[in-house]
Amino acid sequence: MAVITLLTDFGDKDYYVGLFKGDLYMSSPSARIVDISHSIPPYDIVTGAFFLKNVYSHFPIGTIHIARIFEQGIGGQKLLAAKYGHYYFIAPDNGFLSLVFDNKPDLMVEVDMSQVKLKTLEEYYCRVVKEITFNNSIGSIGKVAKDFVEKKAMMPLIQEHKIVGSVIHIDNFGNAITNIHVKDIERFDKEKQMRINYRKYDFIDRIVPNYSDVPQSYSLARFNSLGYLELCINCGNAADLLGLVRGDAVQIIFE
């Protein structure tokens, strides 16, 4: 039984997700479909890639991950299928997959839409899924993609006495998740005093393991389960109360 995940910017107000799920079940009746999220901001491949990059390996080997974000429709952009490690990925050719992968994929294929003329983009996705499900391969659905859109993820800047990062996601609780990873911190002298600046004169002076390590309504910094630094308020909305939005600079200064 194939496991298929869906990640889209379709939202939950329209019929688009239901229509696509129906087509997938029609083509692969025994598949198990799992929703990662359909609330990615429209056209936001950076946030979408952040989601998929951090969850794809938590699924069973052989899972097919479908990401439909910033699509341009049939003829508007190429459709790519990739094998990366033990997983398969299908997404538009808009740079999304290059943000998900840390290394070169084992195989990247441009789906040949001239082999079989289909009416909708959903049908092409389903065709790729069937090829993977029945043949455990993507090699026959197109040609090796040598020319595809690549994007570079925004990485924190590591300097002698500080790390300069940014807020990359605001979660449902208002926690501001940054692109600064615990591994970035480990290279600095632990004996030095650390200050996390999120405004010119506003800062947090320590990192704690749990939200409850500070009183309710107090601000804190912690590493989440993925290892990324997040700025939070215990039982409060940090984005609102600290005035943080996606893209804001966050600096960790070691003195």
PAZAPA-4460 file (N, C-alpha, C; in steps of 0.05 Angstrom, whole numbers, plus 32768, in hexadecimal, padded with zeros to 4 digits):
% residues 255
    n_x    n_y    n_z   ca_x   ca_y   ca_z    c_x    c_y    c_z   seq   type   mol
   8011   7FE8   8000   8000   8000   8000   8012   8019   8000     1      M     A
   800D   802A   7FEC   801D   8042   7FEA   8015   8057   7FFF     2      A     A
   8028   8064   800A   8023   807B   801C   8029   8094   800B     3      V     A
   8016   80A6   8009   8019   80BF   7FFA   8014   80D7   800D     4      I     A
   8026   80EA   800D   8021   8102   801D   801A   8119   800A     5      T     A
   800A   812C   8014   8003   8143   8004   800A   815D   8014     6      L     A
   8017   816F   8006   801E   8189   8010   8017   819D   7FFA     7      L     A
   8005   81B0   8001   7FFC   81C3   7FEC   7FF8   81DF   7FF8     8      T     A
   7FF4   81F2   7FE6   7FEB   820D   7FEE   7FCE   8211   7FE6     9      D     A
   7FBE   81FB   7FE5   7FA3   81FC   7FDB   7F8F   8208   7FF1    10      F     A
   7F97   8207   800A   7F85   820F   801F   7F6F   81FA   8024    11      G     A
   7F5D   8200   8036   7F48   81ED   803D   7F2B   81F8   8037    12      D     A
   7F2A   820D   8028   7F10   8219   8022   7F04   820F   8008    13      K     A
   7F15   8204   7FF7   7F0C   81FC   7FDC   7F0C   81DE   7FD9    14      D     A
   7F04   81D5   7FC1   7F01   81B9   7FBB   7F1B   81AC   7FB1    15      Y     A
   7F30   81BC   7FAD   7F48   81B2   7F9E   7F55   819A   7FAB    16      Y     A
   7F57   819A   7FC5   7F64   8184   7FD3   7F53   816B   7FD0    17      V     A
   7F39   816E   7FD5   7F27   8157   7FD2   7F27   814B   7FB7    18      G     A
   7F27   815C   7FA2   7F28   8152   7F87   7F41   8142   7F82    19      L     A
   7F58   814C   7F8B   7F71   813E   7F86   7F72   8124   7F95    20      F     A
   7F69   8124   7FAD   7F68   810B   7FBD   7F56   80F6   7FAF    21      K     A
   7F40   80FF   7FA4   7F2E   80ED   7F96   7F3C   80E0   7F7E    22      G     A
   7F4A   80F1   7F6F   7F59   80E6   7F57   7F6F   80D2   7F60    23      D     A
   7F7C   80D8   7F76   7F91   80C6   7F7F   7F85   80AB   7F88    24      L     A
   7F6F   80AC   7F96   7F62   8093   7F9E   7F57   8083   7F86    25      Y     A
   7F4E   8092   7F72   7F44   8084   7F5A   7F5B   8075   7F4C    26      M     A
   7F73   8082   7F4B   7F89   8075   7F3D   7F98   8061   7F4F    27      S     A
   7F98   8066   7F69   7FA5   8054   7F7C   7F93   804E   7F93    28      S     A
   7F7F   803D   7F90   7F6B   8039   7FA5   7F75   8030   7FC0    29      P     A
   7F8C   8022   7FC0   7F96   8018   7FD9   7FA9   802B   7FE7    30      S     A
   7FAD   8042   7FDB   7FC1   8056   7FE7   7FB7   8061   8001    31      A     A
   7FC9   8068   8012   7FC3   8076   802A   7FCD   8093   8027    32      R     A
   7FBB   80A6   8028   7FC2   80C2   8023   7FC3   80D1   803E    33      I     A
   7FD9   80DF   8042   7FDE   80EE   805B   7FE1   810C   8054    34      V     A
   7FD2   811D   8061   7FD5   813A   805D   7FEB   8145   806F    35      D     A
   8000   8151   8063   8013   8160   8073   8008   817B   807A    36      I     A
   8001   818A   8065   7FF4   81A4   8069   7FE9   81AE   804F    37      S     A
   7FD3   81BC   8050   7FC8   81CA   8039   7FC6   81E8   803E    38      H     A
   7FD3   81F1   8053   7FD2   820D   805C   7FEC   821C   8057    39      S     A
   7FFD   8212   8045   8015   8221   803D   800C   823B   8030    40      I     A
   8017   8251   8037   800F   826B   802A   8012   8268   800C    41      P     A
   7FFF   8273   7FFD   8000   8271   7FE0   801B   8278   7FD4    42      P     A
   8025   8267   7FC3   803E   826A   7FB3   8057   8269   7FC5    43      Y     A
   8055   8262   7FDE   806C   8264   7FF1   807B   8249   7FF1    44      D     A
   808D   8246   7FDE   809C   822C   7FDD   80B0   822A   7FF3    45      I     A
   80B9   8240   7FFF   80CD   823F   8015   80C0   8232   802D    46      V     A
   80A8   823C   8035   809B   8230   804C   8093   8213   8046    47      T     A
   808A   820E   802E   8083   81F2   8027   809A   81E0   8029    48      G     A
   80B1   81E8   801F   80C9   81D8   801F   80D2   81D3   803C    49      A     A
   80D0   81E8   804D   80D7   81E5   8069   80C6   81CF   8076    50      F     A
   80AC   81CE   8070   809A   81B9   807B   80A3   819E   8072    51      F     A
   80A6   819A   8057   80AC   8180   804D   80C8   8176   8054    52      L     A
   80DB   8188   8054   80F7   8181   805A   80F9   8174   8076    53      K     A
   80E8   817E   8088   80EA   8175   80A4   80D7   815E   80AB    54      N     A
   80C6   8155   8099   80B4   813F   809F   80B6   8127   808D    55      V     A
   80C2   812A   8075   80C0   8114   8062   80CC   80FA   806C    56      Y     A
   80E2   80FC   807B   80EF   80E3   8084   80E1   80D6   809B    57      S     A
   80CC   80E2   80A6   80BD   80D6   80BC   80A8   80C3   80B1    58      H     A
   80A6   80C0   8097   8093   80AE   808B   80A1   8094   8082    59      F     A
   8091   807F   807D   809D   8066   8076   80AE   8068   805C    60      P     A
   80C2   8057   805A   80D3   8056   8042   80C1   8050   802A    61      I     A
   80C6   805F   8014   80B6   805B   7FFC   809E   806E   7FFA    62      G     A
   809A   807F   800E   8084   8092   800E   8087   80A5   7FF6    63      T     A
   8070   80AC   7FEA   8070   80BF   7FD4   8066   80DA   7FDE    64      I     A
   8078   80EE   7FDD   8071   8109   7FE7   8069   811B   7FD0    65      H     A
   8051   8124   7FD0   8047   8136   7FBA   8045   8152   7FC6    66      I     A
   8052   8165   7FB8   8050   8181   7FC1   8045   8192   7FA9    67      A     A
   802F   819E   7FAD   8022   81AF   7F98   8020   81CC   7FA3    68      R     A
   8036   81DA   7F9F   8038   81F6   7FA9   8043   8207   7F92    69      I     A
   8035   821E   7F8D   803D   8230   7F78   803C   8222   7F5D    70      F     A
   8026   8214   7F57   8023   8207   7F3D   801B   821C   7F28    71      E     A
   8023   8216   7F0F   801C   8228   7EF9   8009   821A   7EE5    72      Q     A
   8003   8200   7EEA   7FF1   81F2   7ED8   7FFF   81E4   7EC1    73      G     A
   7FF1   81D3   7EB2   7FFC   81C5   7E9C   8008   81D8   7E87    74      I     A
   8020   81D4   7E80   802D   81E6   7E6D   803A   81FE   7E79    75      G     A
   8033   8204   7E92   803F   821B   7E9F   805A   8216   7EAC    76      G     A
   805E   81FC   7EB4   8078   81F4   7EC0   807A   81D6   7EBE    77      Q     A
   8092   81CD   7EC1   8097   81B0   7EC0   808F   81A3   7EDA    78      K     A
   808A   8189   7ED8   8083   8179   7EF0   809B   8166   7EF5    79      L     A
   80A5   8166   7F0D   80BD   8157   7F14   80B6   8140   7F27    80      L     A
   80C3   812A   7F23   80C2   8113   7F36   80DF   810D   7F3E    81      A     A
   80E3   8107   7F58   80FE   8102   7F61   80FE   80EB   7F74    82      A     A
   8115   80DD   7F74   811B   80C8   7F88   8132   80D3   7F99    83      K     A
   812D   80D6   7FB3   8141   80E1   7FC5   8143   80CF   7FDD    84      Y     A
   8159   80C1   7FDF   815B   80AD   7FF5   8146   8097   7FF1    85      G     A
   8136   8093   8005   8122   807E   8004   8106   8088   7FFE    86      H     A
   8104   80A1   7FF3   80EA   80AD   7FEF   80E7   80B8   7FD3    87      Y     A
   80CE   80BC   7FCB   80C7   80C7   7FB1   80BA   80E3   7FB5    88      Y     A
   80BF   80F4   7FA3   80B3   8110   7FA4   80A9   8117   7F89    89      F     A
   8092   8125   7F89   8086   8130   7F71   807E   814D   7F76    90      I     A
   8087   815F   7F65   8082   817C   7F69   8087   818B   7F4F    91      A     A
   807B   81A3   7F4E   8081   81B5   7F36   809E   81BD   7F35    92      P     A
   80A7   81C4   7F1E   80C3   81CD   7F1A   80C4   81EB   7F20    93      D     A
   80C4   81F2   7F3A   80C6   820E   7F42   80DB   8213   7F57    94      N     A
   80EC   8200   7F5C   8101   8203   7F70   80FB   81F6   7F8A    95      G     A
   80E2   81EC   7F8D   80D9   81E1   7FA6   80EB   81C9   7FAF    96      F     A
   80F0   81B6   7F9D   80FF   819E   7FA5   811B   81A4   7FAC    97      L     A
   8127   81B8   7FA0   8143   81BF   7FA6   8145   81CA   7FC2    98      S     A
   812F   81D6   7FCD   812F   81DF   7FE8   812B   81C9   7FFD    99      L     A
   811F   81B3   7FF4   811A   819C   8005   8133   818B   8008   100      V     A
   8141   8187   7FF2   8158   8175   7FF2   8172   8182   7FFC   101      F     A
   8180   8175   800D   819B   817F   8015   81B0   8177   8001   102      D     A
   81AC   8161   7FF4   81BF   8157   7FE0   81B2   8151   7FC6   103      N     A
   81C1   814A   7FB2   81B6   8144   7F98   81A5   812B   7F9A   104      K     A
   818D   812B   7F8E   817C   8114   7F8F   8187   80FC   7F7F   105      P     A
   817F   80E4   7F86   8188   80CD   7F78   8180   80CE   7F5B   106      D     A
   8168   80D8   7F56   815D   80DB   7F3B   8148   80F1   7F3A   107      L     A
   814A   8102   7F27   8136   8117   7F22   812D   8115   7F06   108      M     A
   8113   8112   7F02   8107   810D   7EE8   80F3   8123   7EE1   109      V     A
   80F4   812D   7EC9   80E0   813F   7EBF   80CA   812E   7EB2   110      E     A
   80B2   8130   7EBD   809C   811F   7EB4   8095   8126   7E97   111      V     A
   8095   8112   7E86   8090   8117   7E69   8071   8118   7E65   112      D     A
   8067   8130   7E61   804A   8133   7E5E   8041   812E   7E41   113      M     A
   8054   8127   7E30   804C   8121   7E14   8049   8103   7E10   114      S     A
   8052   80F3   7E23   804F   80D6   7E20   8031   80CE   7E1F   115      Q     A
   8022   80DA   7E32   8005   80D5   7E33   7FF8   80F1   7E37   116      V     A
   7FE5   80F7   7E26   7FD7   8111   7E28   7FC0   810E   7E3D   117      K     A
   7FC3   811C   7E53   7FAF   811B   7E68   7FA2   8137   7E6A   118      L     A
   7F8B   8138   7E75   7F7C   8151   7E76   7F83   8163   7E8D   119      K     A
   7F8B   8158   7EA4   7F8F   8168   7EBB   7FAB   8162   7EC8   120      T     A
   7FB4   8175   7ED7   7FCE   8171   7EE5   7FCB   815B   7EFA   121      L     A
   7FB4   8158   7F06   7FAF   8143   7F19   7FB4   8127   7F0D   122      E     A
   7FAC   8124   7EF4   7FB0   810A   7EE6   7FCE   8104   7EE2   123      E     A
   7FDE   8118   7EDE   7FFB   8114   7EDB   8007   810C   7EF6   124      Y     A
   7FFF   8119   7F0B   8008   8110   7F25   8001   80F3   7F2A   125      Y     A
   7FE8   80EC   7F24   7FDF   80D1   7F29   7FEF   80BD   7F18   126      C     A
   7FF6   80C4   7F00   8005   80B3   7EEF   8021   80AD   7EFB   127      R     A
   802D   80C2   7F06   8047   80BE   7F13   8044   80AC   7F2B   128      V     A
   8030   80B1   7F3B   802B   80A0   7F53   8027   8083   7F4B   129      V     A
   8018   807D   7F36   8014   8062   7F2E   802E   8055   7F25   130      K     A
   803F   8064   7F17   8059   8059   7F0E   806A   8052   7F26   131      E     A
   806A   8063   7F3A   807A   805D   7F52   806E   8045   7F61   132      I     A
   8054   8045   7F64   8046   8030   7F73   804A   8014   7F67   133      T     A
   8047   8013   7F4C   8048   7FF8   7F40   8064   7FF0   7F37   134      F     A
   8075   8003   7F30   8090   7FFC   7F26   80A7   8005   7F38   135      N     A
   80A0   8013   7F4E   80B4   801D   7F60   80CA   802C   7F52   136      N     A
   80C2   803D   7F3F   80D5   804B   7F2E   80C8   8064   7F22   137      S     A
   80D9   8078   7F1B   80D0   808F   7F0C   80DE   8092   7EF1   138      I     A
   80F0   8080   7EEB   8101   8082   7ED4   80F2   8082   7EB9   139      G     A
   80DB   8075   7EB8   80CD   8073   7E9E   80B8   8088   7E99   140      S     A
   80B4   809B   7EAC   809F   80AF   7EA8   80A9   80C8   7E9B   141      I     A
   80C3   80C9   7E95   80CE   80E1   7E89   80EC   80DE   7E86   142      G     A
   80F9   80F5   7E83   8116   80F5   7E7F   8124   8102   7E97   143      K     A
   813D   80FB   7E9B   814C   8106   7EB1   814C   8125   7EAE   144      V     A
   8145   8132   7EC4   8143   814F   7EC4   815F   815B   7EC9   145      A     A
   816B   8166   7EB4   8185   8173   7EB6   8183   8191   7EBA   146      K     A
   816C   819C   7EB3   8168   81B9   7EB5   814E   81BE   7EC4   147      D     A
   8150   81C4   7EDE   8138   81C9   7EEE   813E   81E1   7F01   148      F     A
   8129   81ED   7F0A   812C   8205   7F1B   8138   81FD   7F36   149      V     A
   814C   820C   7F3E   8158   8208   7F58   8157   8222   7F68   150      E     A
   8152   821F   7F82   8151   8235   7F94   8165   822F   7FAB   151      K     A
   816F   8244   7FB8   8180   8240   7FCF   8172   8248   7FE8   152      K     A
   8173   8236   7FFC   8166   823C   8015   8176   8252   8024   153      A     A
   8167   8263   8032   8174   8278   8041   8181   826C   805A   154      M     A
   819B   826C   805C   81A9   8261   8073   81B2   8277   8086   155      M     A
   81B4   8271   80A0   81BE   8286   80B2   81DB   828D   80AC   156      P     A
   81E2   82A6   80B2   81FE   82AF   80AE   820D   82AB   80C8   157      L     A
   8223   829B   80C7   8233   8295   80DE   824B   82A7   80DE   158      I     A
   824D   82B8   80F2   8264   82CA   80F5   8274   82C3   810E   159      Q     A
   8289   82D2   8113   829B   82CB   8129   828D   82CB   8144   160      E     A
   827C   82DF   8149   8270   82E2   8163   8251   82E2   8162   161      H     A
   8246   82DC   814B   8229   82DC   814A   821F   82CB   8133   162      K     A
   8205   82C4   8135   81F7   82B6   811F   81E0   82C9   8117   163      I     A
   81DD   82CE   80FD   81C7   82DE   80F3   81B5   82CC   80E3   164      V     A
   819D   82C9   80EE   8189   82B8   80E0   8170   82C8   80DB   165      G     A
   815A   82B9   80D6   8140   82C7   80D1   8129   82B4   80D9   166      S     A
   8112   82C0   80DD   80FA   82B1   80E2   80F0   82A5   80C8   167      V     A
   80EC   828B   80C7   80E4   827E   80AE   80C7   8274   80B0   168      I     A
   80BC   8272   80C8   80A1   8268   80CA   8094   8271   80E4   169      H     A
   807B   8278   80E4   806B   827E   80FC   8057   8267   80FE   170      I     A
   8059   8257   8114   8047   8240   8115   802B   8248   8121   171      D     A
   801A   8235   8124   7FFF   823A   812C   7FFD   8246   8148   172      N     A
   8011   8243   8159   8011   824E   8174   801F   8269   8175   173      F     A
   8028   8273   815E   8036   828D   815E   8053   828B   8164   174      G     A
   805E   8273   8166   807B   826F   816A   808A   8277   8150   175      N     A
   809F   8286   8153   80AF   828F   813C   80C7   827D   8138   176      A     A
   80C5   826C   8124   80DA   8258   811F   80EF   8265   810D   177      I     A
   8108   8262   8114   811E   826E   8104   812D   8259   80F4   178      T     A
   813F   8262   80E3   814F   824F   80D4   8169   8249   80E2   179      N     A
   816C   8250   80FB   8184   824B   810B   8180   822F   8119   180      I     A
   8192   821D   8113   8191   8202   811D   81A3   81FF   8135   181      H     A
   819D   81EB   8146   81AD   81E6   815D   81CB   81E0   8156   182      V     A
   81CF   81D5   813E   81EA   81D0   8135   81FA   81E9   8130   183      K     A
   81EC   81FF   8129   81F9   8219   8125   8204   8224   8140   184      D     A
   81F6   821E   8155   81FD   8228   816F   8215   8219   817B   185      I     A
   8216   81FF   8175   822A   81ED   8182   8247   81F5   817C   186      E     A
   824B   8204   8166   8267   820B   815F   8272   8222   8170   187      R     A
   8260   822F   8180   826A   8246   8190   8271   823D   81AC   188      F     A
   8281   824D   81B9   828A   8248   81D4   8273   8249   81E8   189      D     A
   826E   8233   81F6   8257   8232   8208   825A   8243   8220   190      K     A
   8273   824C   8225   8278   825D   823D   8270   827A   8238   191      E     A
   826C   8281   821F   8265   829D   8219   8248   82A3   821E   192      K     A
   8242   82BB   8226   8227   82C4   822A   8219   82C7   820F   193      Q     A
   8201   82BD   820D   81F2   82BE   81F4   81DA   82D0   81F7   194      M     A
   81D5   82E0   81E2   81BE   82F1   81E1   81B0   82EE   81C6   195      R     A
   8196   82EA   81C6   8187   82E6   81AD   8177   8300   81A8   196      I     A
   8180   830F   8194   8172   8328   818E   815E   8324   8178   197      N     A
   8145   832D   817D   8131   832C   8168   8127   8348   8161   198      Y     A
   8130   835B   816F   812D   8378   8169   8146   8385   8172   199      R     A
   814A   839E   816B   8163   83AC   8172   8169   83AB   8190   200      K     A
   8154   83B0   81A0   8158   83B1   81BC   8149   839B   81CB   201      Y     A
   813D   8388   81BD   812E   8373   81CA   813D   8358   81C6   202      D     A
   813F   8349   81DC   814F   8331   81DA   8146   831C   81EF   203      F     A
   814E   8304   81EB   814A   82EE   81FE   8166   82E4   8205   204      I     A
   816C   82DF   821E   8188   82DA   8225   818E   82BD   822C   205      D     A
   817B   82AB   8227   8182   828F   822B   816F   827D   821B   206      R     A
   8177   8265   8217   8167   8251   8209   815F   823C   821E   207      I     A
   8145   8235   821F   813B   8222   8232   8130   820A   8223   208      V     A
   812E   81F3   8230   8124   81DB   8223   8106   81DB   821E   209      P     A
   80F7   81E6   8231   80DA   81E4   8231   80CC   81FF   8234   210      N     A
   80B4   8201   822A   80A4   8219   822D   809F   821F   824B   211      Y     A
   809B   820A   825B   8094   820E   8277   80AC   8216   8288   212      S     A
   80C4   8219   827C   80DB   8221   828B   80DA   823F   8291   213      D     A
   80C7   824D   8286   80C3   826A   828D   80A6   826D   8296   214      V     A
   80A0   8282   82A5   8084   8286   82AD   8072   828B   8295   215      P     A
   8058   8287   8298   8045   828D   8283   8047   82AA   827B   216      Q     A
   8045   82AF   8261   8046   82C9   8254   8062   82D4   8251   217      S     A
   8076   82C5   825A   8092   82CD   8257   809D   82C3   823C   218      Y     A
   80B0   82D2   8230   80BC   82C9   8217   80D2   82B5   821D   219      S     A
   80D8   82A5   8209   80ED   8291   820B   80F8   828A   81F0   220      L     A
   810F   827D   81EF   811A   8272   81D7   8120   8254   81DD   221      A     A
   811A   8243   81C9   811F   8227   81CC   8124   821A   81B1   222      R     A
   8130   8203   81B1   8133   81F4   8198   811B   81E0   8196   223      F     A
   810D   81E1   8180   80F6   81D0   817D   80FF   81B3   8176   224      N     A
   80EC   81A2   8171   80F2   8185   816D   8103   8181   8154   225      S     A
   8103   8194   8142   8113   8192   8129   812F   819E   812C   226      L     A
   8134   81AA   8143   814E   81B6   8149   8150   81D3   8141   227      G     A
   813A   81E0   8139   813B   81FC   8132   8134   820E   8149   228      Y     A
   8142   8224   814B   813C   8238   8160   8121   8246   815B   229      L     A
   8111   8246   8170   80F8   8255   816E   80F5   8268   8185   230      E     A
   80E9   827F   8180   80E3   8293   8194   80C5   8290   819B   231      L     A
   80C0   828E   81B5   80A5   8287   81BE   809D   8298   81D6   232      C     A
   8084   8296   81DD   807A   82A0   81F7   806A   8289   8203   233      I     A
   8070   8283   821C   8062   826D   822A   8045   8274   822C   234      N     A
   8034   8264   821F   8017   8268   821E   8010   8282   8211   235      C     A
   801F   828B   81FE   8019   82A4   81F0   8022   82A3   81D3   236      G     A
   801B   82B7   81C4   8022   82B9   81A8   803A   82CC   81A4   237      N     A
   8051   82C0   819F   8069   82D0   819C   8069   82E2   8184   238      A     A
   805E   82D8   816E   805D   82E9   8156   804E   8303   815B   239      A     A
   8037   8301   8168   8028   8319   816E   8034   832A   8184   240      D     A
   803C   831E   819A   8045   832D   81B1   8062   8338   81AE   241      L     A
   8072   832A   819E   808E   8333   8199   8090   8342   817F   242      L     A
   807A   8342   816F   807A   8350   8156   808C   8343   8141   243      G     A
   808B   8328   813F   809C   831A   812D   808C   8310   8115   244      L     A
   8098   8313   80FD   808D   8308   80E5   80A2   82F9   80D6   245      V     A
   8099   82E9   80C3   80AB   82D9   80B3   80BE   82EC   80A4   246      R     A
   80D8   82E5   80A5   80ED   82F6   8098   80FC   8308   80AB   247      G     A
   80F1   830C   80C3   80FF   831D   80D7   811A   8311   80DE   248      D     A
   812E   8322   80E1   8149   8319   80E9   814A   8312   8106   249      A     A
   8159   82FD   810C   815E   82F4   8128   817C   82F0   812A   250      V     A
   8188   82FC   813E   81A5   82FA   8142   81AB   82ED   815D   251      Q     A
   81BE   82DA   815D   81C8   82CF   8176   81E4   82DA   817A   252      I     A
   81E9   82E9   818F   8202   82F6   8193   8210   82E9   81AB   253      I     A
   8229   82E2   81A8   8239   82D5   81BD   824E   82E9   81C7   254      F     A
   824D   82EE   81E1   825F   8303   81EC   8270   82F7   8203   255      E     A
***
